[in-house]
Amino acid sequence: MSDNEIMVSCRNLGKRYQEIVALEDLNIEIPRGKVFGYIGHNGAGKTTTIRILAGLLRPTSGRARVAGVDVTVDPAPVKRLVGYMPDSFGVYDQMRVWEYLDFFGAAFRLGRKARQKRMEHVLEITDASYMRDRFVDTLSHGMKQRVGIARTLMHDPQVLLLDEPANGLDPQSRVHMRRLIRRLADEGKTLLVSSHILPELAQVCDLVGIMDHGRLLACGTIDHVLARLQRDRQMELKAGAGMDAVTRVLQACPHCAGIQSDSEEPGVVRFCLNGDDDRQSELLGQLLAAGAKIVSFREVPLSLEDAYLAISSEGVAAPGGA
């Protein structure tokens, strides 16, 4: 398979429940070995998308493909291509971890020797080998999430659909989850990860999609999504001397707005600049010529959380595809 092969594709995908629109005209593409972060509040359409891709829900309109298989036409083969971990999943009382994994391996008709070999592999890759003989219902939430992913991997799916995998995890468990997701992608798995924990996605995803009320508002690489919102550049400077000159120049600049001094850090000023790199360089020259002693002069990058808040509040339209 090519690294550029599209493993997940949605074309004009929609889902309606009578007059309620759960998903509208969704278009995304996820190449093999990439992590796609799916962002949105509860009810935004994330779980609906995931359930359609897992073959558990039929769309009202459009098409969805997983590894070339049309989910909307023949969902049965998708079960072996996809590993789906919902945001909450049941465990069985008085069943040890190895028994739990063995049960799901048998459900996918893996032979006994194949199940044993696969079980050892998924326990190793999720750093859960030490839990092997523990009872599943006695594990912490973070441990259960690891076992849940191990279960999802038992039949060696090509695509993983993880619905809020970091929800409710402590910071240490989130770090582990982030490393695990990246490791799976590096080994060639394709992952769609839904979450509302935006800093987590910013660190682990190759692509991101922002959903709101069933519509995809923005889609692409994180840098691409952030660049679309960078209308005014968020700037920060620190002056060692010459604050009067700094204030005078910034207030006189027609391209500067929102000028604010940091009350806790003397000499630090933040403002918005409407312009390109040349205008930024020109402004710095004006500050120096006016006698300001500039210690640092930098652009403050938008965060993924800034992008989500801006896009969801303004309803920026999404381009076609990821």
LINFENBEL-V104942 format. One record per residue. N is the residue number from 1. RES is the residue in one small letter. SS is DSSP state (h for helix, s for strand, l for the rest). PSI is psi as a letter, one per 20 degrees, with the letter a starting at -180 (* if undefined). NEAR is the number of other C-alpha atoms within 10 Angstrom. Layout:
N;RES;SS;PSI;NEAR, N;RES;SS;PSI;NEAR
This chain:
1;m;l;q;7, 2;s;l;q;8, 3;d;l;h;11, 4;n;l;j;11, 5;e;l;p;14, 6;i;s;o;19, 7;m;s;h;23, 8;v;s;p;22, 9;s;s;p;23, 10;c;s;p;23, 11;r;s;o;17, 12;n;s;k;15, 13;l;s;p;21, 14;g;s;q;26, 15;k;s;p;23, 16;r;s;q;14, 17;y;s;n;9, 18;q;l;d;6, 19;e;l;i;6, 20;i;s;p;9, 21;v;s;o;15, 22;a;s;h;20, 23;l;s;p;28, 24;e;s;o;19, 25;d;s;l;16, 26;l;s;p;26, 27;n;s;o;22, 28;i;s;q;21, 29;e;s;p;21, 30;i;s;o;25, 31;p;s;r;22, 32;r;l;p;22, 33;g;l;j;25, 34;k;l;q;25, 35;v;s;p;25, 36;f;s;o;28, 37;g;s;p;28, 38;y;s;o;28, 39;i;s;p;27, 40;g;l;q;24, 41;h;l;r;14, 42;n;l;p;12, 43;g;l;j;14, 44;a;l;i;19, 45;g;l;j;25, 46;k;h;g;28, 47;t;h;h;21, 48;t;h;g;20, 49;t;h;g;23, 50;i;h;g;23, 51;r;h;h;17, 52;i;h;g;22, 53;l;h;h;29, 54;a;l;i;25, 55;g;l;j;22, 56;l;l;i;15, 57;l;l;p;16, 58;r;l;p;17, 59;p;l;r;21, 60;t;l;h;15, 61;s;s;r;17, 62;g;s;a;16, 63;r;s;q;21, 64;a;s;p;27, 65;r;s;q;22, 66;v;s;o;23, 67;a;l;k;19, 68;g;l;i;13, 69;v;s;p;18, 70;d;s;o;18, 71;v;l;h;25, 72;t;l;i;19, 73;v;l;g;12, 74;d;l;n;11, 75;p;l;i;19, 76;a;l;g;13, 77;p;l;i;13, 78;v;h;h;22, 79;k;h;h;17, 80;r;h;h;14, 81;l;h;h;19, 82;v;s;q;24, 83;g;s;o;24, 84;y;s;p;23, 85;m;s;o;23, 86;p;l;r;17, 87;d;l;h;15, 88;s;l;p;12, 89;f;l;q;9, 90;g;l;q;9, 91;v;l;r;16, 92;y;l;p;12, 93;d;l;q;10, 94;q;l;k;13, 95;m;l;p;17, 96;r;s;r;18, 97;v;h;g;28, 98;w;h;h;21, 99;e;h;h;18, 100;y;h;g;19, 101;l;h;h;27, 102;d;h;h;20, 103;f;h;g;17, 104;f;h;h;17, 105;g;h;g;24, 106;a;h;h;15, 107;a;h;h;10, 108;f;l;j;14, 109;r;l;k;12, 110;l;l;p;17, 111;g;l;r;11, 112;r;h;g;12, 113;k;h;g;9, 114;a;h;h;14, 115;r;h;g;21, 116;q;h;g;15, 117;k;h;g;12, 118;r;h;h;21, 119;m;h;g;24, 120;e;h;h;17, 121;h;h;g;16, 122;v;h;h;23, 123;l;h;h;24, 124;e;h;g;13, 125;i;h;h;16, 126;t;l;j;23, 127;d;l;l;16, 128;a;l;j;17, 129;s;h;h;17, 130;y;h;i;10, 131;m;h;i;17, 132;r;l;g;18, 133;d;l;j;12, 134;r;l;q;15, 135;f;s;p;18, 136;v;h;g;22, 137;d;h;i;16, 138;t;h;i;14, 139;l;l;q;14, 140;s;l;r;10, 141;h;h;g;15, 142;g;h;h;20, 143;m;h;g;17, 144;k;h;h;20, 145;q;h;h;24, 146;r;h;g;22, 147;v;h;h;27, 148;g;h;g;23, 149;i;h;h;23, 150;a;h;g;27, 151;r;h;g;25, 152;t;h;h;22, 153;l;l;i;28, 154;m;l;h;26, 155;h;l;j;25, 156;d;l;l;18, 157;p;l;q;17, 158;q;l;h;19, 159;v;s;p;28, 160;l;s;p;26, 161;l;s;o;24, 162;l;s;o;25, 163;d;s;o;21, 164;e;l;l;20, 165;p;l;h;24, 166;a;l;j;25, 167;n;l;p;17, 168;g;l;j;12, 169;l;l;q;17, 170;d;l;r;11, 171;p;h;g;10, 172;q;h;g;9, 173;s;h;h;17, 174;r;h;g;17, 175;v;h;g;13, 176;h;h;g;16, 177;m;h;g;22, 178;r;h;g;17, 179;r;h;h;15, 180;l;h;g;18, 181;i;h;g;22, 182;r;h;h;20, 183;r;h;g;15, 184;l;h;g;19, 185;a;h;g;21, 186;d;h;h;13, 187;e;l;j;9, 188;g;l;i;16, 189;k;l;q;21, 190;t;s;p;27, 191;l;s;p;28, 192;l;s;o;22, 193;v;s;o;25, 194;s;s;q;27, 195;s;s;q;23, 196;h;l;j;18, 197;i;l;n;14, 198;l;h;g;19, 199;p;h;h;12, 200;e;h;g;17, 201;l;h;h;25, 202;a;h;h;17, 203;q;h;i;13, 204;v;h;i;20, 205;c;l;q;22, 206;d;l;h;20, 207;l;s;q;24, 208;v;s;q;28, 209;g;s;p;24, 210;i;s;p;26, 211;m;s;q;26, 212;d;s;p;23, 213;h;l;l;18, 214;g;l;i;23, 215;r;s;q;23, 216;l;s;o;30, 217;l;s;h;21, 218;a;s;q;29, 219;c;s;p;25, 220;g;s;a;23, 221;t;l;q;17, 222;i;h;g;21, 223;d;h;h;16, 224;h;h;g;13, 225;v;h;g;22, 226;l;h;h;22, 227;a;h;h;13, 228;r;h;h;12, 229;l;h;i;15, 230;q;l;m;13, 231;r;l;g;13, 232;d;l;p;15, 233;r;s;p;21, 234;q;s;o;19, 235;m;s;q;18, 236;e;s;p;18, 237;l;s;q;19, 238;k;s;p;22, 239;a;s;p;19, 240;g;s;h;13, 241;a;s;r;14, 242;g;l;k;16, 243;m;h;h;20, 244;d;h;g;11, 245;a;h;h;19, 246;v;h;g;24, 247;t;h;g;16, 248;r;h;g;12, 249;v;h;g;20, 250;l;h;g;20, 251;q;h;h;14, 252;a;h;i;9, 253;c;l;p;12, 254;p;l;i;10, 255;h;l;j;15, 256;c;s;q;20, 257;a;s;r;16, 258;g;s;k;12, 259;i;s;p;15, 260;q;s;p;13, 261;s;s;q;17, 262;d;l;o;11, 263;s;l;h;9, 264;e;l;i;7, 265;e;l;n;9, 266;p;l;p;12, 267;g;l;i;18, 268;v;s;p;20, 269;v;s;p;21, 270;r;s;q;20, 271;f;s;r;19, 272;c;s;p;19, 273;l;s;p;23, 274;n;l;n;15, 275;g;l;r;13, 276;d;l;a;12, 277;d;h;h;9, 278;d;h;g;9, 279;r;h;h;13, 280;q;h;g;18, 281;s;h;h;11, 282;e;h;g;11, 283;l;h;g;18, 284;l;h;g;18, 285;g;h;h;12, 286;q;h;h;16, 287;l;h;g;21, 288;l;h;h;15, 289;a;h;h;12, 290;a;l;i;15, 291;g;l;j;14, 292;a;l;p;22, 293;k;s;n;17, 294;i;s;o;19, 295;v;s;g;12, 296;s;s;q;11, 297;f;s;o;17, 298;r;s;q;13, 299;e;s;p;15, 300;v;l;o;14, 301;p;l;q;14, 302;l;l;q;15, 303;s;l;r;14, 304;l;h;h;22, 305;e;h;g;17, 306;d;h;g;13, 307;a;h;g;21, 308;y;h;g;23, 309;l;h;g;12, 310;a;h;g;14, 311;i;h;g;22, 312;s;h;h;18, 313;s;h;h;10, 314;e;h;i;10, 315;g;l;l;15, 316;v;l;p;15, 317;a;l;q;12, 318;a;l;q;20, 319;p;l;r;13, 320;g;l;o;15, 321;g;l;r;17, 322;a;l;*;18
